[in-house]
Amino acid sequence: MPTETDVIAVIDDDPMIRQALQKLLLALGYTVELYDSSEAFLQRAAACRAMCLLIDVQLGSSSGIELARQLAKAGLKFPIMFMTANDDKAVQRQAIEVGCVGYLLKPFAAKLLMNILAEPKIDERKRD
């Protein structure tokens, strides 16, 4: 069971998606940080205590995949789940290449998100 110190950072440019994910994650017992762009997250990434990032693949004019690359280049390691409304196999391969722990197609079931959050790769981050 998550505790209030288990933080999930949601990075999505759609305010309705951010709000829906915030409600879901709060109901599941997580603390939630919301970001509306790659830039907004990058400004706070070094201080972010999230056990996992939930990133939209298409963030307006930028890419969630590129955000993951920038984080890795900066030496910031987070388990990352990507979410997208487009079932593009090339993008999914790129997500796997940057080391994602989950790839969710919108709309996705809450149970699927819960299962990924319960995986050992995510739990390891909680102990860091």
C-alpha positions in Angstrom: 0.0 0.0 0.0 1.4 3.4 -0.9 2.2 6.0 1.7 1.9 9.8 1.5 5.7 9.9 0.9 5.2 7.8 -2.3 5.2 10.5 -5.0 4.2 10.1 -8.6 5.1 12.9 -11.0 2.6 13.3 -13.9 3.9 15.2 -16.9 1.1 15.9 -19.5 0.1 19.0 -21.4 -3.6 18.2 -21.2 -5.1 19.6 -18.0 -8.0 17.1 -18.0 -5.6 14.2 -18.1 -3.5 15.7 -15.3 -6.6 16.2 -13.2 -8.0 12.7 -13.8 -4.6 11.1 -13.0 -4.3 13.2 -9.9 -7.7 12.1 -8.6 -6.9 8.4 -9.4 -3.4 8.4 -7.9 -4.6 10.3 -4.8 -7.4 7.7 -4.4 -4.8 5.0 -4.5 -2.8 6.7 -1.7 0.0 8.4 -3.6 1.1 12.0 -3.4 1.0 13.6 -6.9 3.1 16.3 -8.5 1.7 17.7 -11.7 3.7 19.3 -14.6 2.3 20.7 -17.8 5.5 20.5 -19.9 9.0 19.0 -20.2 10.4 22.4 -19.3 8.4 22.7 -16.2 9.5 19.3 -15.0 13.2 19.9 -15.9 13.2 23.0 -13.8 12.5 20.9 -10.7 13.8 17.5 -11.7 17.0 17.6 -9.6 14.9 18.1 -6.5 12.0 15.8 -7.5 11.5 12.9 -5.0 9.1 11.0 -7.3 9.3 7.2 -7.1 8.0 7.1 -10.7 7.3 9.5 -13.6 4.1 9.2 -15.7 4.9 11.0 -19.0 2.8 11.7 -22.0 4.7 10.8 -25.2 3.5 13.9 -27.0 4.0 17.0 -24.8 2.8 19.8 -27.1 5.9 20.7 -29.2 8.2 18.4 -27.3 8.4 14.6 -26.7 8.3 12.6 -23.6 10.9 10.3 -25.1 13.2 13.3 -25.5 12.5 14.3 -21.9 13.6 10.9 -20.7 16.8 11.2 -22.8 17.5 14.6 -21.2 17.0 13.2 -17.7 19.4 10.3 -18.4 22.0 12.7 -19.9 21.8 14.8 -16.7 22.3 11.6 -14.6 18.7 11.7 -13.1 17.3 8.3 -12.9 13.5 7.7 -12.5 11.4 4.7 -13.4 9.3 6.1 -16.3 5.9 5.0 -17.6 4.9 6.5 -20.9 1.3 7.1 -22.0 0.0 7.9 -25.4 -3.2 7.8 -27.5 -1.3 6.7 -30.6 -0.4 3.1 -31.0 2.9 3.7 -32.8 5.3 0.8 -32.7 8.3 2.9 -33.6 7.6 5.2 -30.6 7.0 2.2 -28.4 10.5 0.9 -29.4 12.0 4.2 -28.5 10.3 4.2 -25.1 11.7 0.7 -24.5 15.2 1.9 -25.6 15.2 4.7 -23.0 14.2 2.1 -20.3 10.6 2.7 -19.6 8.9 0.4 -17.0 5.5 0.7 -18.6 3.8 1.8 -21.8 0.2 2.7 -21.5 -2.3 3.3 -24.4 -4.9 5.9 -23.6 -7.5 5.3 -22.3 -6.1 2.7 -19.9 -7.6 0.9 -17.0 -6.7 2.0 -13.5 -5.8 -1.7 -12.7 -3.1 -1.7 -15.4 -1.5 1.4 -13.9 -1.8 -0.1 -10.4 -0.1 -3.3 -11.6 2.9 -1.4 -13.1 3.2 0.7 -10.0 3.5 -2.5 -7.9 6.4 -3.8 -10.0 9.8 -4.3 -8.3 11.5 -1.7 -10.5 9.2 1.0 -9.0 9.6 -0.4 -5.4 13.4 -0.2 -5.7 13.1 3.5 -6.2 11.1 3.8 -3.0 14.1 2.4 -1.1 16.7 4.8 -2.7 
